[in-house]
Every structure is written in C-alpha cells, then in structure tokens.
C-alpha cells in the first residue's frame, strides 16, 4: 500500500504526537518535577534541568518523576552522569521513577552512591 505524497501515515493509523517535557521547580524542597516524556526529542530540556540541580548546594536534591510516562537510555544516562558528578555527601533523590528508569540504572549503573530511588 503506498502512502500519498505529503501524508506521513496510512489512513486509519493514529497520528503521532510530538514528545513533550515540562520541568518545574519544587516548591517544598530543592529540586524539580518533570512532566511528560524523557527521550531524544526532549533530551536538551532534561539535561538543562539536571545541570540546574547539579549546581544546587543541598545535600539532597529531589527529582520528582511521578508524571513522567517514559524515559529512554539517553535520559537515564544524563541522570547517571549528573549523579556521578556530585560531591560524595550529595544525593539526587528520584521520587516515583518510571519502571524503565530503575531497570536501566540497575543494568548500566548499578550501585551509584549519589543516586537514590524513593517512592512516596
């Protein structure tokens, strides 16, 4: 079946939507809340947010991922690299991470001492 010129999908196939990621500062503690999807199209936004939290001088900085629907290897890698760059007494506390993040971290970065998963 051929697809007419200018049509990006066959008839009846759902329209693909652009990946979105919004990041907000937390009001009750140091850190950020991410909403959406962390993937290749949103990686720059995610990396900017991680850069900001890396420069906070709190012992614990929180990353609330309860509203993140998906995170890919590049997003997990950016988080792990940020955690590796922290001082020994600092921690990134990941609140309610998506399943795939815990799996990716266990596979590629097991036992990062500056990164902790928490579920509230």
Secondary structure as UniProt FT lines:
FT   TURN            5..6
FT   TURN            11..12
FT   STRAND          21..25
FT   STRAND          31..38
FT   HELIX           40..42
FT   HELIX           43..54
FT   STRAND          60..71
FT   HELIX           73..84
FT   TURN            88..89
FT   STRAND          91..95
FT   HELIX           99..108
FT   TURN            110..111
FT   TURN            113..114
FT   STRAND          115..118
//
